[in-house]
């Protein structure tokens, strides 16, 4: 009588459910294949990350160069704006001077009008004096 418990299946012979594989077994080949596959995948991942980092560095350098060009352009435009501001200030000063000139010109015209009135009065007085002197003889 067999005192050992039956295997996985009823009536199984003892020791038949224990796997016995040698060195040429497909499990060893599968493990080696999986190991190399993992290493290749890790290498590919590392190369992808390194490539992305290199691309990021290139993009950062391009951005830096564009920023420097923009800074130079803004500097030139600020210089040009400064020159235009000075020209505008000079034009405004001239316009203020022109306003003063126009005010002085109005006063001058008023003074000329008064002078014309005075001159006509003097001319009338001179004419009256000449008529008066004609009546009185001179010695």
C-alpha positions as CSV (number, residue, x, y, z in Angstrom):
1,X,0.0,0.0,0.0
2,X,1.2,3.5,-0.9
3,X,1.2,5.9,2.1
4,X,2.1,8.9,0.0
5,X,-0.7,11.4,-0.9
6,X,-1.8,11.4,-4.5
7,X,-0.4,14.0,-6.9
8,X,-2.2,16.7,-8.8
9,X,-4.3,14.2,-10.6
10,X,-5.8,11.0,-9.1
11,X,-3.8,7.9,-9.9
12,X,-0.7,9.9,-10.8
13,X,2.6,8.1,-10.3
14,X,4.8,9.5,-7.5
15,X,7.4,12.1,-8.7
16,X,5.7,12.7,-12.0
17,X,4.4,16.2,-11.0
18,X,7.9,17.5,-10.3
19,X,9.3,19.3,-13.3
20,X,12.8,18.3,-14.3
21,X,14.6,20.5,-16.8
22,X,18.1,20.7,-17.9
23,X,20.4,23.6,-19.0
24,X,19.1,23.6,-22.5
25,X,15.6,24.2,-21.2
26,X,13.5,27.0,-22.9
27,X,13.1,28.8,-19.6
28,X,16.8,29.7,-19.4
29,X,16.8,31.0,-23.0
30,X,13.6,33.0,-22.2
31,X,15.3,34.6,-19.1
32,X,18.4,35.5,-21.0
33,X,16.2,36.9,-23.9
34,X,14.2,38.9,-21.4
35,X,17.3,40.3,-19.7
36,X,18.8,41.5,-23.0
37,X,15.4,43.0,-24.0
38,X,15.2,44.9,-20.7
39,X,18.8,46.2,-21.2
40,X,18.0,47.3,-24.7
41,X,14.8,49.0,-23.6
42,X,16.6,50.8,-20.8
43,X,19.3,51.9,-23.3
44,X,16.7,53.1,-25.8
45,X,14.9,55.0,-23.0
46,X,18.2,56.6,-21.8
47,X,19.0,57.6,-25.4
48,X,15.5,59.1,-25.8
49,X,15.9,61.1,-22.6
50,X,19.4,62.2,-23.6
51,X,18.2,63.3,-27.0
52,X,15.3,65.2,-25.5
53,X,17.7,66.9,-23.1
54,X,20.0,67.8,-26.0
55,X,17.0,69.2,-27.9
56,X,16.0,71.2,-24.8
57,X,19.5,72.7,-24.6
58,X,19.5,73.6,-28.2
59,X,16.0,75.3,-27.9
60,X,17.2,77.1,-24.8
61,X,20.3,78.4,-26.7
62,X,18.1,79.5,-29.6
63,X,15.7,81.3,-27.2
64,X,18.7,83.0,-25.5
65,X,20.0,84.3,-28.8
66,X,16.5,85.5,-29.8
67,X,16.3,87.3,-26.4
68,X,19.7,89.0,-27.0
69,X,18.6,90.1,-30.5
70,X,15.3,91.4,-29.0
71,X,17.3,93.3,-26.3
72,X,19.5,94.9,-28.9
73,X,16.5,95.9,-31.0
74,X,14.6,97.3,-28.0
75,X,17.8,99.3,-27.1
76,X,18.0,100.8,-30.5
77,X,14.3,101.6,-30.5
78,X,14.6,103.3,-27.1
79,X,17.5,105.4,-28.4
80,X,15.4,106.4,-31.4
81,X,12.5,107.2,-29.1
82,X,14.8,109.4,-27.0
83,X,15.9,111.3,-30.1
84,X,12.3,111.7,-31.2
85,X,11.3,112.9,-27.7
86,X,14.1,115.5,-27.8
87,X,12.9,116.7,-31.2
88,X,9.3,116.9,-30.0
89,X,10.4,118.9,-27.0
90,X,12.3,121.3,-29.3
91,X,9.2,121.6,-31.5
92,X,7.0,122.2,-28.5
93,X,9.4,125.0,-27.3
94,X,9.3,126.5,-30.8
95,X,5.5,126.3,-30.8
96,X,5.5,128.1,-27.4
97,X,7.8,130.7,-28.9
98,X,5.5,131.0,-31.9
99,X,2.6,131.6,-29.5
100,X,4.6,134.3,-27.8
101,X,5.5,135.7,-31.3
102,X,1.9,135.7,-32.3
103,X,0.9,137.5,-29.1
104,X,3.7,140.0,-29.6
105,X,2.6,140.4,-33.2
106,X,-1.0,141.2,-32.1
107,X,0.3,143.8,-29.7
108,X,2.5,145.3,-32.4
109,X,-0.5,145.5,-34.8
110,X,-2.6,147.2,-32.1
111,X,0.3,149.6,-31.5
112,X,0.6,150.3,-35.3
113,X,-3.2,150.9,-35.4
114,X,-2.8,153.4,-32.6
115,X,0.2,155.0,-34.3
116,X,-1.9,155.3,-37.5
117,X,-4.6,157.1,-35.6
118,X,-2.0,159.4,-34.0
119,X,-0.4,160.0,-37.3
120,X,-3.7,160.9,-38.9
121,X,-4.4,163.3,-36.0
122,X,-0.9,164.8,-36.4
123,X,-1.5,165.2,-40.2
124,X,-4.9,166.9,-39.5
125,X,-3.2,169.2,-36.9
126,X,-0.4,170.0,-39.3
127,X,-2.9,170.7,-42.1
128,X,-4.9,173.0,-39.8
129,X,-1.7,174.7,-38.6
130,X,-0.7,175.2,-42.3
131,X,-4.0,176.8,-43.1
132,X,-3.7,179.0,-40.0
133,X,-0.2,180.1,-40.9
134,X,-1.3,181.0,-44.4
135,X,-3.7,183.5,-43.0
136,X,-1.1,185.1,-40.8
137,X,2.0,186.5,-42.6
138,X,5.4,185.9,-41.3
139,X,8.1,188.3,-40.7
